[in-house]
Amino acid sequence: MNMRSLDRELRFVGTEHSILIEDEFYTVTEYAKIIGVEPSTFAQRVRRKWEVNDTMTYLKFERSSKMLNNIKTKQQAFSQKWLLKSIV
């Protein structure tokens, strides 16, 4: 990610955010800090856009696996622990 994309200023046109003010300009890095995501993540959300609205200011959420919710025995927990590990 080059620094130029993080220093871009974009106008906020949303109305439902408690910190961001409508019609003010913020850099991509400032948006990321306020929302609580990585600057590179937010830069990808607003790529090729000139304005930011409420739908772009969401936090990334962790998805839970159905398998993790269905673990009932110690053997299943042990197996799942190893299945989730990275190969590399």
NUTORKE-31276 format. One record per residue (C-alpha): residue in three letters; x, y, z; residue number from 1. Coordinates in Angstrom, 1 decimal, m for minus. Layout:
# NUTORKE-31276
<vokol><residuo>ALA</residuo><xx>X</xx><yy>Y</yy><zz>Z</zz><num>NUM</num></vokol>
...
# end
This chain:
# NUTORKE-31276
<vokol><residuo>MET</residuo><xx>0.0</xx><yy>0.0</yy><zz>0.0</zz><num>1</num></vokol>
<vokol><residuo>ASN</residuo><xx>1.6</xx><yy>3.3</yy><zz>m1.0</zz><num>2</num></vokol>
<vokol><residuo>MET</residuo><xx>1.5</xx><yy>6.3</yy><zz>1.3</zz><num>3</num></vokol>
<vokol><residuo>ARG</residuo><xx>m0.4</xx><yy>8.3</yy><zz>m1.3</zz><num>4</num></vokol>
<vokol><residuo>SER</residuo><xx>m3.5</xx><yy>6.2</yy><zz>m0.9</zz><num>5</num></vokol>
<vokol><residuo>LEU</residuo><xx>m3.4</xx><yy>6.6</yy><zz>2.9</zz><num>6</num></vokol>
<vokol><residuo>ASP</residuo><xx>m3.1</xx><yy>10.4</yy><zz>2.7</zz><num>7</num></vokol>
<vokol><residuo>ARG</residuo><xx>m6.1</xx><yy>10.9</yy><zz>0.4</zz><num>8</num></vokol>
<vokol><residuo>GLU</residuo><xx>m8.7</xx><yy>13.1</yy><zz>1.8</zz><num>9</num></vokol>
<vokol><residuo>LEU</residuo><xx>m12.3</xx><yy>12.0</yy><zz>1.4</zz><num>10</num></vokol>
<vokol><residuo>ARG</residuo><xx>m15.5</xx><yy>13.8</yy><zz>2.3</zz><num>11</num></vokol>
<vokol><residuo>PHE</residuo><xx>m17.9</xx><yy>12.2</yy><zz>4.9</zz><num>12</num></vokol>
<vokol><residuo>VAL</residuo><xx>m21.5</xx><yy>12.3</yy><zz>3.7</zz><num>13</num></vokol>
<vokol><residuo>GLY</residuo><xx>m23.0</xx><yy>10.0</yy><zz>6.4</zz><num>14</num></vokol>
<vokol><residuo>THR</residuo><xx>m25.3</xx><yy>11.1</yy><zz>9.2</zz><num>15</num></vokol>
<vokol><residuo>GLU</residuo><xx>m25.2</xx><yy>8.3</yy><zz>11.8</zz><num>16</num></vokol>
<vokol><residuo>HIS</residuo><xx>m21.7</xx><yy>8.4</yy><zz>13.1</zz><num>17</num></vokol>
<vokol><residuo>SER</residuo><xx>m21.0</xx><yy>9.8</yy><zz>16.5</zz><num>18</num></vokol>
<vokol><residuo>ILE</residuo><xx>m17.5</xx><yy>11.2</yy><zz>15.8</zz><num>19</num></vokol>
<vokol><residuo>LEU</residuo><xx>m17.3</xx><yy>11.9</yy><zz>12.1</zz><num>20</num></vokol>
<vokol><residuo>ILE</residuo><xx>m18.9</xx><yy>15.2</yy><zz>11.1</zz><num>21</num></vokol>
<vokol><residuo>GLU</residuo><xx>m21.0</xx><yy>15.5</yy><zz>7.9</zz><num>22</num></vokol>
<vokol><residuo>ASP</residuo><xx>m19.3</xx><yy>17.4</yy><zz>5.0</zz><num>23</num></vokol>
<vokol><residuo>GLU</residuo><xx>m15.9</xx><yy>17.4</yy><zz>6.7</zz><num>24</num></vokol>
<vokol><residuo>PHE</residuo><xx>m12.8</xx><yy>15.9</yy><zz>5.0</zz><num>25</num></vokol>
<vokol><residuo>TYR</residuo><xx>m10.7</xx><yy>13.3</yy><zz>6.6</zz><num>26</num></vokol>
<vokol><residuo>THR</residuo><xx>m7.7</xx><yy>11.3</yy><zz>5.4</zz><num>27</num></vokol>
<vokol><residuo>VAL</residuo><xx>m7.9</xx><yy>7.5</yy><zz>5.0</zz><num>28</num></vokol>
<vokol><residuo>THR</residuo><xx>m5.6</xx><yy>7.1</yy><zz>8.0</zz><num>29</num></vokol>
<vokol><residuo>GLU</residuo><xx>m7.8</xx><yy>9.3</yy><zz>10.1</zz><num>30</num></vokol>
<vokol><residuo>TYR</residuo><xx>m10.9</xx><yy>7.3</yy><zz>9.1</zz><num>31</num></vokol>
<vokol><residuo>ALA</residuo><xx>m9.2</xx><yy>4.1</yy><zz>10.0</zz><num>32</num></vokol>
<vokol><residuo>LYS</residuo><xx>m8.1</xx><yy>5.3</yy><zz>13.4</zz><num>33</num></vokol>
<vokol><residuo>ILE</residuo><xx>m11.6</xx><yy>6.6</yy><zz>14.3</zz><num>34</num></vokol>
<vokol><residuo>ILE</residuo><xx>m13.3</xx><yy>3.4</yy><zz>13.1</zz><num>35</num></vokol>
<vokol><residuo>GLY</residuo><xx>m10.8</xx><yy>1.0</yy><zz>14.5</zz><num>36</num></vokol>
<vokol><residuo>VAL</residuo><xx>m9.5</xx><yy>m0.8</yy><zz>11.5</zz><num>37</num></vokol>
<vokol><residuo>GLU</residuo><xx>m6.2</xx><yy>m1.0</yy><zz>9.7</zz><num>38</num></vokol>
<vokol><residuo>PRO</residuo><xx>m5.5</xx><yy>1.9</yy><zz>7.3</zz><num>39</num></vokol>
<vokol><residuo>SER</residuo><xx>m4.9</xx><yy>m0.5</yy><zz>4.4</zz><num>40</num></vokol>
<vokol><residuo>THR</residuo><xx>m8.2</xx><yy>m2.2</yy><zz>5.1</zz><num>41</num></vokol>
<vokol><residuo>PHE</residuo><xx>m10.1</xx><yy>1.1</yy><zz>4.9</zz><num>42</num></vokol>
<vokol><residuo>ALA</residuo><xx>m8.1</xx><yy>2.2</yy><zz>1.8</zz><num>43</num></vokol>
<vokol><residuo>GLN</residuo><xx>m9.4</xx><yy>m0.9</yy><zz>0.0</zz><num>44</num></vokol>
<vokol><residuo>ARG</residuo><xx>m13.0</xx><yy>m0.1</yy><zz>1.0</zz><num>45</num></vokol>
<vokol><residuo>VAL</residuo><xx>m12.8</xx><yy>3.4</yy><zz>m0.4</zz><num>46</num></vokol>
<vokol><residuo>ARG</residuo><xx>m10.7</xx><yy>2.6</yy><zz>m3.5</zz><num>47</num></vokol>
<vokol><residuo>ARG</residuo><xx>m12.0</xx><yy>4.6</yy><zz>m6.5</zz><num>48</num></vokol>
<vokol><residuo>LYS</residuo><xx>m14.5</xx><yy>6.6</yy><zz>m4.3</zz><num>49</num></vokol>
<vokol><residuo>TRP</residuo><xx>m14.5</xx><yy>10.3</yy><zz>m3.4</zz><num>50</num></vokol>
<vokol><residuo>GLU</residuo><xx>m17.0</xx><yy>10.2</yy><zz>m0.5</zz><num>51</num></vokol>
<vokol><residuo>VAL</residuo><xx>m17.5</xx><yy>8.1</yy><zz>2.5</zz><num>52</num></vokol>
<vokol><residuo>ASN</residuo><xx>m20.9</xx><yy>7.2</yy><zz>3.8</zz><num>53</num></vokol>
<vokol><residuo>ASP</residuo><xx>m22.2</xx><yy>5.3</yy><zz>6.9</zz><num>54</num></vokol>
<vokol><residuo>THR</residuo><xx>m22.1</xx><yy>1.9</yy><zz>5.2</zz><num>55</num></vokol>
<vokol><residuo>MET</residuo><xx>m18.3</xx><yy>2.1</yy><zz>4.8</zz><num>56</num></vokol>
<vokol><residuo>THR</residuo><xx>m17.6</xx><yy>2.8</yy><zz>8.5</zz><num>57</num></vokol>
<vokol><residuo>TYR</residuo><xx>m18.4</xx><yy>m0.7</yy><zz>9.8</zz><num>58</num></vokol>
<vokol><residuo>LEU</residuo><xx>m16.0</xx><yy>m2.7</yy><zz>11.9</zz><num>59</num></vokol>
<vokol><residuo>LYS</residuo><xx>m14.7</xx><yy>m6.0</yy><zz>10.6</zz><num>60</num></vokol>
<vokol><residuo>PHE</residuo><xx>m16.3</xx><yy>m8.8</yy><zz>12.6</zz><num>61</num></vokol>
<vokol><residuo>GLU</residuo><xx>m15.0</xx><yy>m12.3</yy><zz>13.2</zz><num>62</num></vokol>
<vokol><residuo>ARG</residuo><xx>m17.1</xx><yy>m15.1</yy><zz>11.7</zz><num>63</num></vokol>
<vokol><residuo>SER</residuo><xx>m17.6</xx><yy>m18.1</yy><zz>13.9</zz><num>64</num></vokol>
<vokol><residuo>SER</residuo><xx>m17.5</xx><yy>m21.5</yy><zz>12.4</zz><num>65</num></vokol>
<vokol><residuo>LYS</residuo><xx>m20.4</xx><yy>m23.9</yy><zz>12.9</zz><num>66</num></vokol>
<vokol><residuo>MET</residuo><xx>m17.9</xx><yy>m26.6</yy><zz>13.7</zz><num>67</num></vokol>
<vokol><residuo>LEU</residuo><xx>m16.6</xx><yy>m24.6</yy><zz>16.7</zz><num>68</num></vokol>
<vokol><residuo>ASN</residuo><xx>m20.1</xx><yy>m24.3</yy><zz>18.1</zz><num>69</num></vokol>
<vokol><residuo>ASN</residuo><xx>m20.8</xx><yy>m28.0</yy><zz>17.8</zz><num>70</num></vokol>
<vokol><residuo>ILE</residuo><xx>m17.8</xx><yy>m29.3</yy><zz>19.8</zz><num>71</num></vokol>
<vokol><residuo>LYS</residuo><xx>m19.1</xx><yy>m31.6</yy><zz>22.6</zz><num>72</num></vokol>
<vokol><residuo>THR</residuo><xx>m16.2</xx><yy>m33.9</yy><zz>23.5</zz><num>73</num></vokol>
<vokol><residuo>LYS</residuo><xx>m12.5</xx><yy>m33.5</yy><zz>24.4</zz><num>74</num></vokol>
<vokol><residuo>GLN</residuo><xx>m11.6</xx><yy>m35.5</yy><zz>21.3</zz><num>75</num></vokol>
<vokol><residuo>GLN</residuo><xx>m13.5</xx><yy>m33.1</yy><zz>19.0</zz><num>76</num></vokol>
<vokol><residuo>ALA</residuo><xx>m11.9</xx><yy>m30.1</yy><zz>20.7</zz><num>77</num></vokol>
<vokol><residuo>PHE</residuo><xx>m8.4</xx><yy>m31.6</yy><zz>20.3</zz><num>78</num></vokol>
<vokol><residuo>SER</residuo><xx>m9.1</xx><yy>m32.5</yy><zz>16.6</zz><num>79</num></vokol>
<vokol><residuo>GLN</residuo><xx>m10.5</xx><yy>m29.0</yy><zz>15.9</zz><num>80</num></vokol>
<vokol><residuo>LYS</residuo><xx>m7.4</xx><yy>m27.4</yy><zz>17.5</zz><num>81</num></vokol>
<vokol><residuo>TRP</residuo><xx>m5.1</xx><yy>m29.2</yy><zz>15.0</zz><num>82</num></vokol>
<vokol><residuo>LEU</residuo><xx>m7.4</xx><yy>m28.7</yy><zz>12.0</zz><num>83</num></vokol>
<vokol><residuo>LEU</residuo><xx>m7.3</xx><yy>m24.9</yy><zz>12.5</zz><num>84</num></vokol>
<vokol><residuo>LYS</residuo><xx>m3.5</xx><yy>m24.7</yy><zz>12.6</zz><num>85</num></vokol>
<vokol><residuo>SER</residuo><xx>m1.6</xx><yy>m23.4</yy><zz>9.6</zz><num>86</num></vokol>
<vokol><residuo>ILE</residuo><xx>0.3</xx><yy>m25.9</yy><zz>7.5</zz><num>87</num></vokol>
<vokol><residuo>VAL</residuo><xx>3.2</xx><yy>m23.5</yy><zz>6.8</zz><num>88</num></vokol>
# end
